[in-house]
Amino acid sequence: MDNSQFPSQGQSVDEFYGVGHDSLVQRIVQRTFLWMTLGLAITGLASVYTVDSGLVFRMIGSNSFYFLLIAEIALVWILSARVMKLSLPVATGAFALYSVLNGVTLSPIFLVYTSESIATTFFVTSGTFGAMALYGYFTKRDLTKWGSLLFMVLIGVVIATLVNLFLKSETLMWIITYVGVVLFVALTAYDTQKVKLLANETKHDVELSKKASLLGALTLYLDFINLFLYLLRFFGRRN
């Protein structure tokens, strides 16, 4: 491994990447978290509306749920890969649309778990996410070293989840849940630091920095949602 790509001993990650205490970087990171929060709000409203309107029952009783799920996966894949090349209005609209679709496809959790336990899990997730985001932003350690390991664990969790769809093993389900919580706690810190470094790279280009904020918002949004869903298995009380 080429150690020249990592900070030397005694050198902080900010010094290595030349971030410093830059107000432009701070504003870009703040905008990233604002867009992430707006995405979560849109998802929450879409999910509540889908349940209150009874749309969730019609959706489950037809093939539309699977169509929406496939559309959602395709959209987030395209957005993650192409956001820096799309125009800002298109990228923003796609992020909002993805937030709506995700809210609709997540709405069945209100049929499975009580509203009180969902709210409790949301606040626990918010506290955990916030603490790890602060750590990722302020730590002097270079968390980019975690990248390969976290990606391998993520692939392992996805494969194990798919396998368990057929095995239906409760033991394996709980192992996946514990690993999933640890994984997305670590990813929150890792991705927050990546957002900070990307903000430093794009700070002198207004439009590019806004796209970087949107990409960062999508990444952190996905971390939050996945952490919430894994924690819901611990704190969720079934109806």
C-alpha positions in Angstrom: 0.0 0.0 0.0 1.2 3.5 -0.8 1.3 5.3 2.5 1.9 8.6 0.8 -1.9 8.9 0.3 -2.5 8.9 4.1 -1.4 11.4 6.7 1.9 10.8 8.4 2.2 10.1 12.1 1.4 13.2 14.1 -0.3 14.9 11.1 -4.0 15.5 11.2 -6.3 14.7 8.3 -7.2 18.4 8.0 -3.5 19.3 7.7 -2.9 16.5 5.1 -5.8 17.5 2.9 -5.4 21.3 3.5 -8.9 21.8 4.9 -8.2 24.0 7.9 -10.9 26.1 9.4 -12.5 27.2 6.2 -15.8 29.0 6.4 -16.7 28.0 2.8 -16.2 24.3 3.7 -18.4 24.7 6.8 -21.2 26.3 4.7 -21.1 23.5 2.2 -21.3 20.9 4.9 -24.1 22.7 6.6 -26.0 22.8 3.3 -25.4 19.1 2.9 -27.0 18.3 6.2 -29.9 20.7 5.5 -30.7 18.9 2.2 -30.4 15.5 4.0 -32.9 16.7 6.6 -35.2 18.0 4.0 -35.0 14.6 2.3 -35.9 12.8 5.5 -38.8 15.2 6.1 -40.2 14.5 2.6 -39.8 10.8 3.2 -41.6 11.0 6.5 -44.5 13.0 5.0 -44.8 10.7 2.0 -44.9 7.7 4.3 -47.6 9.1 6.6 -49.7 10.2 3.7 -49.5 6.8 2.1 -50.8 5.2 5.3 -53.4 7.8 6.2 -54.9 7.8 2.7 -55.1 4.0 2.6 -52.8 3.9 -0.4 -50.6 1.5 1.4 -53.3 -1.2 1.4 -53.9 -0.9 -2.4 -50.2 -0.8 -3.0 -49.5 -4.1 -1.0 -52.5 -5.8 -2.7 -51.0 -5.2 -6.2 -47.7 -5.4 -8.0 -47.2 -1.7 -7.7 -45.1 -2.0 -4.6 -42.5 -4.1 -6.5 -42.6 -1.6 -9.4 -42.0 1.3 -7.0 -39.2 -0.6 -5.3 -37.4 -1.3 -8.5 -37.9 2.3 -9.7 -36.5 3.5 -6.4 -33.4 1.3 -6.6 -32.8 2.4 -10.2 -33.2 6.1 -9.4 -30.8 6.0 -6.4 -28.2 4.1 -8.5 -28.4 6.6 -11.3 -28.4 9.6 -9.0 -25.3 8.3 -7.1 -23.4 7.6 -10.3 -24.4 10.7 -12.3 -25.2 13.5 -9.8 -22.1 15.5 -10.6 -22.8 15.4 -14.3 -26.5 16.3 -14.1 -27.8 19.9 -14.1 -28.5 21.1 -10.5 -32.3 21.4 -11.0 -32.5 17.8 -12.4 -30.3 16.4 -9.6 -32.3 18.2 -7.0 -35.6 17.0 -8.5 -34.3 13.5 -8.6 -33.3 13.6 -5.0 -36.7 14.9 -4.0 -38.4 12.2 -6.1 -36.3 9.5 -4.5 -37.2 10.8 -1.1 -40.9 10.5 -2.0 -40.5 7.0 -3.4 -38.6 5.9 -0.4 -41.4 7.2 1.9 -44.0 5.3 0.0 -42.1 2.0 0.0 -41.3 2.4 3.7 -44.9 3.1 4.7 -45.7 -0.6 5.5 -43.6 -0.3 8.7 -46.5 1.6 10.2 -48.6 -1.5 9.7 -46.0 -3.7 11.4 -44.8 -1.5 14.3 -46.5 0.8 16.7 -46.2 4.6 16.0 -44.7 5.1 19.4 -41.9 2.6 18.8 -41.2 4.1 15.4 -40.9 7.6 16.9 -38.6 6.2 19.7 -36.4 4.5 17.1 -36.3 7.7 15.1 -35.0 9.7 18.1 -32.5 7.0 19.0 -31.3 7.0 15.4 -31.1 10.8 15.3 -28.9 10.9 18.5 -26.6 8.1 17.3 -26.3 9.6 13.8 -25.7 13.1 15.2 -22.9 11.9 17.5 -21.1 9.9 14.8 -21.5 12.8 12.3 -19.9 15.1 14.8 -17.1 12.6 15.3 -16.6 12.3 11.6 -16.4 16.0 11.1 -14.1 17.0 14.0 -11.8 13.9 14.3 -8.2 14.4 13.3 -8.0 10.7 12.3 -8.1 9.8 8.6 -11.2 7.7 8.3 -10.7 7.1 4.5 -8.6 4.1 5.6 -11.9 2.4 6.6 -13.3 2.6 3.1 -12.3 -0.8 1.7 -13.2 -2.6 4.9 -16.6 -0.9 5.2 -17.4 -1.7 1.6 -16.6 -5.4 2.0 -18.8 -5.6 5.1 -21.6 -3.8 3.2 -21.4 -6.4 0.4 -21.4 -9.2 3.0 -24.5 -7.8 4.7 -26.3 -7.5 1.3 -25.4 -11.1 0.3 -26.3 -12.5 3.8 -29.7 -10.6 3.7 -30.5 -12.1 0.2 -29.5 -15.6 1.4 -31.7 -15.3 4.5 -34.7 -14.5 2.3 -34.6 -18.2 1.5 -33.2 -19.6 4.8 -35.5 -17.5 7.0 -33.0 -18.0 9.9 -33.8 -15.9 12.9 -30.3 -16.3 14.2 -28.8 -15.1 11.0 -31.3 -12.2 10.9 -30.0 -11.0 14.3 -26.4 -11.4 13.3 -27.1 -9.3 10.2 -28.9 -6.7 12.4 -26.0 -6.3 14.8 -23.5 -6.1 12.0 -25.7 -3.7 10.1 -26.0 -1.3 13.1 -22.2 -1.2 13.6 -21.7 -0.8 9.8 -23.9 2.2 9.4 -22.7 3.8 12.6 -19.2 3.6 11.2 -20.3 4.7 7.7 -21.9 7.8 9.2 -18.6 9.0 10.5 -16.7 7.9 7.4 -19.1 9.6 5.0 -19.3 12.8 7.0 -15.5 13.1 6.7 -15.8 12.4 3.0 -18.4 15.2 2.7 -16.0 17.6 4.4 -13.1 16.7 2.1 -15.3 16.9 -1.0 -16.5 20.3 0.2 -12.9 21.4 0.4 -12.2 20.2 -3.2 -15.2 22.0 -4.7 -15.5 25.1 -2.6 -14.3 27.5 -5.3 -16.9 26.3 -7.8 -20.4 27.3 -6.6 -22.5 25.0 -8.8 -20.1 22.1 -8.3 -20.1 22.6 -4.6 -23.9 22.5 -4.6 -23.9 19.2 -6.5 -21.3 17.9 -4.0 -23.7 18.9 -1.2 -26.5 17.0 -2.9 -24.3 13.9 -3.4 -23.3 14.1 0.3 -26.8 14.5 1.4 -27.9 11.4 -0.5 -25.1 9.4 1.0 -25.9 10.5 4.6 -29.6 10.1 4.0 -29.0 6.4 3.0 -26.8 6.0 6.1 -29.6 7.4 8.3 -32.4 5.3 6.8 -30.5 2.1 7.0 -29.4 2.7 10.6 -33.1 3.5 11.4 -34.3 0.3 9.8 -31.8 -1.9 11.7 -32.4 -0.2 15.0 -36.2 -0.6 14.4 -35.6 -4.4 14.9 -34.4 -3.7 18.4 -36.8 -0.9 19.5 -39.9 -1.6 17.3 -42.9 -3.1 19.0 -45.2 -4.9 16.7 -48.9 -4.0 16.3 
